[in-house]
Each structure stands twice: as C-alpha cells, then as structure tokens.
Amino acid sequence: MLLDLLENESALEVLDRAVNLRNLGRPIINLGVGQPDARTPQHVCAAAIKAIEEGKHGYTPPLGIPELRKCVANYVKRRFDCEVSNEQIVITPGGKMSICWALLVCQAMAGDADAEFIYPDPGFPIYASMARASGAKAVPLALNSDDGYATRAEYLKPLLNKNSRLLIVNSPHNPTGGVMSAEHWQEIAELLMDYPKVTVLSDEIYSDFIFSDNSRHASLLALSSMRERSIIVHGWSKSFAMTGWRLGWSIWPETFIPLVFSLAVNSYSCPAEHVQHAGIAALQGKNNSGTYEHTEKMRKNFARRAKLISKSLNAIDGISCIEPRGAFYVYPSLEGRGLLGIDVQNRWLDEIDVAVVAGAGFGNTGKHHIRISCAASDDDITEALARIEKWLQKNQ
Ligand SMILES: Cc1ncc(COP(=O)(O)O)c(C=O)c1O
C-alpha cells in the first residue's frame, strides 16, 4: 500500500474549521459536511442503550453478529427483491470502510501491477485516494451535467481496456445529486460483458433519498447477470441519521469474503456490539413495523430544500446548477462569475460564516463548483442564501 498517496477529504477539513470557528462564537451555518440534520430515531437509540445494559458490549465476529447479517439479508430481499446469503454480507464501522476494503481486495485479487480502477469525477474523494494508495492506476470517468451526472456507458467505453479491474458507480451521487436509471445500469452491464474481469462497486449509500415520489432507486442488485462481480456499499449513516455511530453494510461475491475477513481482523476486529444492535432496530423499523417514517420525512425535507437552493441559485446571474434528483447536495458552478470553488469555500467561511465545500475536493472537473448540503434546517438555509446573495452583490 502506498500511504503517501492518500489524500484528505475536504468536507471533513471544512467541518474541522467550521466547528473551531463556531466554538469561537461565530454564527456559522454549516452546509459543508454531508450528514442529516435529523436526530437518530428514538427506538434505535433505545436499542443501543438496552444492549449496553444487557452487557452486549464485547467483541463480536469480525464481519458482524449473525442476527444483524441475517437482518440485512432479509431487508435486501424485502426492499430489492434480491436473495443474498448471510455470508455475503459484511458489517463494517461505517460505509467508508467497505469502500476501502473493496479497493484493497480488488487490487489484491487483480494480482498485477497494471490494474486500472475507474471512478466518477466528480465523486466521493475516497474512491480516487484509496485507488491510488492501493497501487492501482486511478482512471477518472468525467460525469456530465447534461446527463444529470449519471455514469453512462458511452463515457465508460473509451476508458475500458485489458487492465481494467474495477468500476465505481455512485447513485444517488455525491456531490451532484445525480441519479442512475435502470436503463443506465443495463447499458453498463451490456458493455461489461466484454470485460469479465471488471468488478463493479456500486455505492448506494444515498438510495433512500430519491426525490421524486414516483420513482424508485435503481440498484445494481436488480441485474442478476452482474451478481458474481458486484460489491454493493450501503449503511446506516445517511438513511437513519447515524453518521457518528459508524455502521455500514455491504454485499460481496463470496470469493472476496476471506480477504475482507482478514482485513477486519487485522484492523478494527469488529464493529461495536451495541451499535450493531441499534442497526437491527433501525432496519426492523419502529415497533418492528418494517416501515421508515423517519427516513421518509428526511427524504421529503431534502427534496424540498434541494429545490429551494437550486432554484434560488439559478436565479442569480452567472450561477448554474442542475436540480438534484437524489442524495442531499446541490452542486452549482460559479464559472459564470469567474470564481474558483476553493476561493468561494474559504471566503464564505471567513466573510459570511457559511460553510460549503469546494468542488475541487471531488475531482478535476469541479474547480468552479461548490457542494452545498441540504441537510440543514429551513431557517438556516434561508439565512445562508440571504448571506450568499448579499455577498455576490458586493463581489460582482
Ligand atoms: C458517496 C458516499 N459513500 C460513502 C460514504 C461513507 O459513509 P459512512 O459515514 O457510512 O462511512 C459517504 C459519506 O459521506 C458518501 O458520501
């Protein structure tokens, strides 16, 4: 592993600065870090407390307690109509851990120095950072706003060759709010028929946040032809407002599991036991109802706020953004104002106490963009938009 190639995640750097400034008494509005503004559902907190009180606070099997792995398999069957075995499911301390393991395992399994990993640009920065550090060649796939930033087979095709070993797809997408359709997936699966050595890592951590009431998340799980080479990353962080609990789940081809097991054993041993019990309560729903009112409420809030933010920004001369269709981010370009995202990130934090993240942190295509999180209260968003409009008037 090439540790000197690891990069930082700018959203967490901005969070660090924003928290320090708030502690100094500044009226910071944080539209930077990607975490729901809601609290973890009460019944989930109660399950964790109960587990601790019952003494469930020890080591567990490295890939998760059997009842949680089974609970995830049942959830996947219910939600995606897809059969997976309990043994294919891995519980990790956060979804990010599954991404790290996927990149390391794919590099180990590729077994040659020339392996190429294709990742979305813009995209979650960990993909490129870990791809490089794993020793693979990291190949950016530039997403296009005209396609709503979906990963499309036509852009993928020229990047594929005999060394390609991994394709990373993220939908709903951080930082743009782009969403893949079932047809987009189908086109990719057809293209990959000619590249049987390519594994697909589908990061579906935002799948509960599709904004249209009339459409459903298109999961890679729907494509049975891809099952033997799909890794699905998911988790509790976003869906159940549990970012700080550190709990994720992923589905793997069975042949990958022994290596994931070894990585878990050699690093964190296991996810925290009481947190895993909270994970069961979350997936079972309040009173074991199998329904998720709390998640649905967040989805509606994010959809409304994303519309408000994108509409307000598009009304300003020189700013443009697509209306996001999922996740909880808006990704405007300020190129028409001649502004770089990094300057906007720094100046808005310093001058108007608004934290956003520069697009450059998400890849080479993002230098004029910023990412704005919709996971803040309506009042905070309205106030932030007012400060932004005033700043833009002053800085023509
Ligand atoms: C696209 C994407 N994948 C994965 C993660 C990691 O989530 P977790 O907090 O569960 O590690 C994030 C977090 O922001 C994300 O944006």
The ligand as a Gaussian input file, in Angstrom:
#p B3LYP/6-31G(d) Opt

LIG

0 1
 C      -20.841000       8.590000      -1.533000
 C      -20.517000       8.208000      -0.131000
 N      -20.217000       6.941000       0.141000
 C      -19.898000       6.547000       1.378000
 C      -19.874000       7.440000       2.425000
 C      -19.432000       6.963000       3.770000
 O      -20.438000       6.880000       4.708000
 P      -20.158000       6.392000       6.182000
 O      -20.392000       7.557000       7.073000
 O      -21.168000       5.299000       6.431000
 O      -18.771000       5.880000       6.285000
 C      -20.186000       8.779000       2.190000
 C      -20.129000       9.760000       3.284000
 O      -20.230000      10.939000       3.124000
 C      -20.538000       9.172000       0.877000
 O      -20.844000      10.437000       0.580000

